[in-house]
Amino acid sequence: MLKRWLSKYTPFHLMLIAAAAALGVAVKPVVSTLAHAVTGPLFIPGGAVAGGVYMLFLALAPALTGAKGAGTLCGLCQGLLVLALGVPGSHGALSPLTYTLPGAAADLMFLLFARKEANFPACVLAGLLANLAGTALANLAFFSLPPVPLLLSLCAAALSGSFGGAGAWGIAKQLKRWGLVK
């Protein structure tokens, strides 16, 4: 079943997905540290704000490949990388789940809003929903925030995620313009 699922991706698609996953994992500790400095005094989990940057890669994978399930596969790769490498920001044994579900949320937006190829609304909504899913999962698994801080955290996640999705659109558009990706 796994072989059949992976057979719909070209080797180039798999390389792009792996690169997006690795870049997302690489920037997470740096961005999270900076975000925690700002969000800590406000009692907002830093991942809600920083998530826009690393959820960008979950929107970028399907935007670059145009392949269904690319965001999910990118999220799964991120979860397995974080679990294997012990990167700060790991959710332990839950990492494959807490990273894959935001990727699936991004894929859902591409399925609904990008019929033939990625477009700006699909990318923005993919980043927004991926970051909302990641923030909600982290809250459910670890934080159990009271309602008001949770709502503030989800609002910050929505705003940050939409900026990340817009960034993914810009990167994908530029790489296509340069002819590096079809």
N, C-alpha and C positions, 0 to 999 in steps of 0.2 A: 504494500500500500504506500509506504514511504517513497519507494522507487518510482511508482506511478505518479505520485504528487510532485516529486522533484523533476520528473521528466518534462514537465511543461515549461521549465526554465532553461534558457540557454546558459552555457558556461559564463558568458558575459554578464547575464542577469545575476547569476549566483555570485560573481565577483563583486558586482555593484552592491548587492544586498549585504554581503560580508563586509565590504568596506564601510558601508553606512552603519552597520552594527558596531564595528570596531571603533569608528569615529565617535559614535554616540557614547560608548563606554569610556573612551579616552577623555572626552571633555566633561563628563559628569562630575568627577571629583573637584575639578577646578571651578566649574560654574557653581556647583552646590556650595562650596566653601564661601564664595563671594556672596551668594544669595542668602546664606545663613547669617552673615554679618548684618544684612539689612532686615531680614524678616524675623530674626530671633527676638528682638525687643517687642515686636508686634504679636508674638505668639502664633505666627503663621509658619507651618512647616516649609523650610526653604525649598524643598523639592517642588512645591506648587508653583513657585516663581521660576526656579531654575529649569523646571521641566520643559518649558517652551523651547529651550535651546537643545536639550537632548531628545525631545520628542520630534524635533525638526527632522531627525534622521529616519524616524518611523514614517513620516510623510514623504520624505525624499526617496526612499526605496521604491514605493509604487509609482511615484511621479517619474522617476528615471526609467524604470523597466516597463511600465504599463502592464505588468503581469498581475493577475489576481492572486492575492495571498502574499504579496511581497512584504507588506508591512508586518503581517503575522510572522513570517519567516525571519524577518529582521529582528523583531522583538524576541523571538525564541533564541536566535543567535546571541542577542544581547544578554538575555537571562542566563544562558549557559556559560557565556564568557565571564560574566560577573560571578557566577557560582564557582567556576573553575579557578579564576584568578584571585578571588577574595578582594575585589575592588571595593573601596569605601562606597557606601550607598547600597550595598548588597542587602537583599532581604532574606538572606540565608536560603534555606531549602525552598522557600516560596518564590525565589527569584525567577525561575522559568515561568511561573504563572503570572507574577506581577509585572513582568516585562512583555510577555506574549499577549496578554489581553489588551493593553493599549495599542499594540500593533494591529490586532484584530479590529479594534475600534477605528483605527485609521483606514484599514481596508474597507470597512463598512461605508465610510464616507466616499471613498473612491468608487465603490460599487454603485452608490446612489447618485453621485453627482458628476462622475467623469465617465461618460459613455465610451468614447474612442480613445481619448488621451487626457492627461492631467490638465486641469484648469485651475485658475486662481481660487474660486470658491471651494472646490474639492480639497485643495491643499490646506487652505485656512481651516476648514471644518475638520479635516483629518487631524491637524495639529491640536485644535481645540478639544475634540472628543478624546484623542489619545491622552492628552494631559489631564483632562477631567477623569478619565478612567484610571489612570495611574495614581492620581491624588486620592480618589475615592477608595481604591484598593489599599493604598498605604494607610489611609485612615482606618479602614476596616480591620486591617491586619495588625497595626501597631499603635496608632495614636488614640483612637476613640475620643476625638475632640468633641466638646460640647457643641450644641447646634450653631451658635453665633460664630465662634471661630471656624467651625467647619464650613459654614456658608461663605465667610470671608476668604477662606483658603480655596474653596471651589471657584469663587469669582476671580481670584488672582490666577488660578490655574487656567481658567477659560481665556482670560486676557493674554497671559503668557503663551499658552498653547496656540492661540490664533496668530500671534506674532511669529512663533516658530514655524507654523504652516506657511505663512507668507514668505518667510525666509527660504523654506524648502522650494516654494514656487519660483522664487528669484534665482536660486542656485540651479534648479532644473532647467529653467528657461535659458540661462546663460550657457550652461554646458551644452544644450541643444544648439544654441546659436553658434557656438564654436565648433560644432560638428563632432564633439566627443561622445555624444549619446544621440541615438536616433529618436 
